[in-house]
Amino acid sequence: MSEEIKNILDKAREASRKVNLFTADKINQVICRVADAAVENTDKILAANAEDLARMDKNDPKYDRLLLTRERIAAIASDMRQVAQLPSPLGKTLAEWTQPNGMKITKVSVPFGVIGVIYEARPNVTFDVFSLCLKSGSAVIMKGGTDAYSSNTAITEVIHSVLRKEGVDEAVATLFPPSHEATAELLNAVGYVDLIIPRGGRGLINFVRNNSRVPVIETGAGICHTYFHSSGDLLKGTAIVNNAKTRRVSVCNALDCLLIDRARLTDLPALLAPMAEKNVIIYADDEAFNVLNGNYPYVEPATDDSWGTEYMDYKMSIKTVGDIDEAIAHIATHSSKHSECIVADCPEAQSRFYKEVDAACVYANVPTSFTDGGQFGFGAEIGISTQKLHARGPMGLPEITTYKYLIAGDGQVRK
């Protein structure tokens, strides 16, 4: 490990111990003042963001994630204020009991310590992870991508300006160098960093999982399906499918593949009609293609690569299935275990889908676009966990704490 990186990590570790001494009111005050500063420095942040945008092709699916606007900055600030209003996740008594020998054991929530977050072209994440990690008592190492480095630098400067005024160690929120070498050192920072959270596409997540010696919570990659069951309501289904696909195509909860019962194939043109206005390209299997050809303007034959693809674009695949068994089997094969949906009025079909589909979030008659910490009432989120250990689904404040046991006695000794 280089001396420069070791120095950064040493300071973050020291800062994490100081944060643990702050009162909840102090932490909330700092977060709110950073939110105010974000709005006050909108012009500065947008100017930096424009530098990043100028280096990216507007047709790149990451462009929308990289883009900041006045409205988005105002929404980010609102999310931070909401985080400040949430109850502190620290010092909660999770369980307590007394042993027969009189020894009292209490399980309490505590900070992780230092959390490293590795993310791609999403500068909003810099504000999000700062507020969430500070609220949960941890220091954060923010490792953004080169695509957003100007934006992340400007945002970090805004955060640090508030921390200095509030007498808080700036190392509680550290922007790591954008190089690949720095990433490798972060992933091997055993003893300095307690947890790594990657936020991005499958390639980033796989790289972090395969190369990290620090514990990892996987987040981000979303290959999401919606299954239109034979009992599905066409009006509801049309709204659900369109919202899941076109609300924001670059996010991880966007729809990638529509499964449709063969008995409802004739409803496909109506089901997809709103998407034609957004120029969504459909990759349809043979049966769906025959129905859509001439009835939908942007349809192409599906290939083997059409299944299990996270498009992050105005593109979607369609697979015809014979029944719910085939739909569930297809999802089991191609899902990233992020968010899956069924459109069905049949209670039995809903029940089977809930029980048999293995994903962090399983929906019935609601679009996958709701997989979001804010929509779940968590405030801003640090990511969507697609694994099963420690945390699953939208990760709010409780998911980025751990716990310890406090044991009190009166001189008992073990026999």
N, C-alpha and C positions, 0 to 999 in steps of 0.2 A: 504494500500500500504506500502511495506517495505521501510525502510529508504534508503537502497541501491538503489532500483529502483527509488525512488523519487529523489535521488541525480543525477542519470543518466538522468532522464527526465528533471530536472531543468537545467542541463548543456546543454542539447540539445535545450531547449527553448531559453536559453540565446545565444547560438551559432547561432540560426536561425535569431536572430535580427542583429547580426554582419554581417552575410552573405549578408543581404539586403543592406549593405553599400558598398560592393565591386563593383568595376567597372567590366564591361563585359570582358575587356582585362585581368584583374587579374584572374577572374574565368577561362577563357580559358587557361591561362598560367598554372594554378594549374592542370587542367584536363590533359593537354598535358604532364606535368611532371609526373603525376601518370601513364599515359600510358607508358612513357619511363621507369619508375621504375618497372612496371609490367614485361616488357621484360628483364630488367637487373636482376630481381630477379626470373626469371623463375625456376631455379634449386630449390630455396627455396620453391616456391609455389608447384612445382611438388612433392617435398619430403613430404610436408604436405598432398597433395592430395593422395599420395600413402598410407599414414596411414589410410585415410578414405576408400579408395578402398579396403584395406586389410580386413576391417570389413564388406564388403558387398558381397553378392553372385553375381558372374558374370552373373548369369541368371536373376537377378532382373531387371525389366524394368528401374529402376532408375539408374542402373549402368552407362549407357551411358551418362545420364545427369550429373552424378557426375564426370565423367572422364574429366580431363584436360590433354592437350598435349602441346608441344611447338607451334604447329600450331594453336591450339585453343587460347592460350594465346596471340599469335601474332595477331590473328583476333580480340580478345577482345580489345587489345590496339589500333588497327586500328579503331574499332567502337568508342572508346573514343575520338580519334583525330577527327573523323567525327563529333561527338557531339560538340566538341570545335569550329569547323568551322561553325556550324549552327548559324543563327541569334538568338540573345537573345530573349526569349519570354516575357521578363519583360518590363514594362513601355510602352506597346503598347497602343495606343489610339484605343479602340474598337468601340467607338461611342462618339459623342459630339453634343450638341445642346444648344440653348439659349431659356429660357422661356420668355413669354411675359413681365414679370416683370424685365427682364434684367439679371436674374440669369443664369450663365453658368454652365452646367453640363457635365462632362467628365467621361467616363467609361474607366478605364485603367486596364491592366493585372498586377497582383501582385502575390508574392509567397503564397503557402499555409501556410508555417511556419515550422511545423514538420510533416514529413510523415513517418509512420511506414510501413515497407514492411516485410511480413511474407512469407517465401518460404521454399521449401523442399531441396532435394539434388542437388542443382544447384549453385555451387560456382561462376560461371560466373555472376550470378545476383548481387553479391556483388559489382563488378566493375561497372556493368551497372547502378544500382540504385544510386551509389555514383555520377557518372558523370551526370546523368540526373537530380537528385535532386539538386546538386550544381549549375548546369547550370540554373535551374529554381528558384534558390534563396532560397531553403529550406534545412533544416537539415534533415537527414534521420536516423531513427532507423532501423537497419538491424537485423531481427530475422530469422536466418537460422535454419535449422534442425540439430539434433545431427549427422546425417549421414555425414554432410559436415563441422563439426565444426573445425577440424584441418585446412582444406583448407581455410575456412572463416577467421579464426584467422590469418593465415599467410598473406592473402590478406589485411585484415584490418591493420596489422602492416606495410605493404608496403604503404598503403594509408596514414597512420598517419605519417610515416617518411617524406613524402613529405609535408604534412600539417605543420609539425613543421618547416621545412626549409623555407616554404613560409609565416610563421607567421600567419597561419590560425588555429583557434580553432579546436582541434581534435574532439570535440563533434559534429561537423557538420556531422560526419559519425561515428555512434556508433554501435558496434556489441553487441546486447543484449545477455544475458545468454540463453543457448539452452533449458532450462527446460520448462516443461508444465506450471509450476507456473508463470514463467516470461511471457509466452504467455498470460495467463489470466490477469496479471497486465497490459500488454500493451493494451489489448482489452478494459480495463476499465479506461484507462488513460485520462479521460475527463478533458479538461483544459490544458493538457500537449501535447497531440498529436492531430493534426487536421484531419488526414486522415489515414486510414488503407488500404493497398493494399495487398491482398493475392495472391501469385503466386504458383500454384500447382494443384493437382488433385481435383476431386469433393469433396472428403472427407474433405480436408483442407478448401476449399472454403465454404462448408456448415457449418463447425464448426465456422469459423470466422464470417460468416453472422449471425449465430444463437446466438453467444455469445458476439459480440462486442457492446459496448455502444458508440464507436467512429464511425463516418461515414465511410462506406466501399465502395470501388469500386471493384466489383468481376472481377477477371481475371483468365484465365488459362484453365479451363476444356474444352476440345474440343472433342465432339462427332461429327465427320465430315463425311458427305455423298458425294458421287459422283453419279449422275444419268446419265446413258448412254441411251439417248433418241433414238427413232427409226430412227431419222435422223442423228445420230452421226457418225462421220468419224472414222473408225476402227483404222487407223494409229495414228491419233491424240489421240484417246481415250486410246489406249494401252500405249502411252508415258505418258499421263496425270495420268492415274490410277496408273501406276507403280511408277512414281515420287512421287505422293501424299502418297503412302503407304510406299515405301521402302527408300526414301531419308534419313530420320531419323525417326525411328518408335517411339521413346520415346517422341517426341515433340507434343504440343497440336494441331498443324495443320495437323497432319498425318491422313490419311484416315482410317476410321473404318468400313464403310459399303458402298458397291457398290449396287446401285439400277439399274436394267436393264429391259428395255422393253421386254415383252414376244416375240415380233417379232424379236428380235436380240439375242435370246438365243443361236443360233447355232454359234455365234461369240465369245462366252465365252472362249473356249479354247485358241483361238488366243489372245483375250484381256488380258488373265492372263498369257500367256506364259512366259514373263520376270520374273514374280514372282516366278515361279518354281525354277529358278536359285538361289533365295534368301530363298528358303524353307518356303515360306509364307503359313501358314495353313489357309484354306478356310472353313468357316462354311456356308454351302449353304442350302437354302430352298429346298423343294422336287423337284421343276422343275429344278432349277440350278444344284442340286446334280445329277439328272439323266443325264444331259448333260456332267457334269464334271467327273463323275465316269468312270474311265478308260482312261480319256483324260487329267487329271491333277493329279499329284502324291500325293498331300496333301489336300484332301478334306474330310470333315466330315459333317454329318447332322447338320443343325442349330437347336437350341432350343429357347425357349422364351428369354433366357438370351443373345442370340446373338444380339439382337436389343437394342440400347441405351447403348452399352458398349464402353468405351474408352480403347482400348487394350494396347496401349503403347508397342507393341510387334509385331513380325512378324506374325500377325493374322488379319483376316478380315472376315466380314460376307457378304453374298450376298442375296439380296431379289429380287424376280421377281415381276414386276408390270405390270398391263395391259395398263396403260397410264400415262400421266403427272399428272392427278388428283390424282391417287393412289400414285405416287411418292411424290408429295407435301404433301399429307396427312401423309405418313409415316415419312417424315422429321419433320413435325409439331409435331408429337407424340414423336419422339425419339431424336431430335436435342438438343444440349446444346446452340444453337444460336451463335455458334462461326464462322464456315466457311462451306459453302455448294457450290457444283459445279454441273453444267449441261454440258454434252458433247452433243452438238446438232448443226446441220447446219441450222435448221429451225428457222428463226428470230422470228416467233410467239411463239415458245416454249421458246426461250431465254427470250423474253419479259415477258411472264407469270412467268417464274422462278424468274427473277429479282424482279417482283412486288409482288409475293405471298409468297416467302420464307422469313421467319423472322429470319435473322441472321445478325451478325455484318459485315460479308464479304460474298458476293454472287458472284460466278464466272461463267463465260460461256467460255468453251474451254480453261481454265487455271487451273492448279492444286491448291488445297488449301494450298500447301506448300509455297505459296507466302504470306500468312498472317504473316507478319513480319514487324516490324518498319523499319528495314534497307531496305527491298525490296520495301517499300512504300516511301522511301526517307526521313524517319524521323531520321536517325541515329539509335542508340540503342533504344530499347523500354523498358518501365517499365512494360509492360504486354499487354495482349489482353483482353480488356473489353468485357464481354458478356452481360452487362446490358445496359439500355437505358438512364439512368440519367447521366448527366454531360459528360461522355465520352463513346465511343463505338468503338470497333475494336482496332488496334494497337495504344497504347498510347505513343505519343512522347512528346516533350517539351510543346506545348500549352495545352495539356490535363492535365498536372500536375501543372498548374497555376490556380488561380481564378481571381477575379476582385473586384475592389471597385469603388465607385463614388467619384469624386472630384467636389465640388460645390464652385464656386466663385461668390461673390456678391459685393455690394457697399452700405451696410447698409439696404437692404430690410428687412422688417418685415412682418410676415404673419398676414392677417386680420382674 
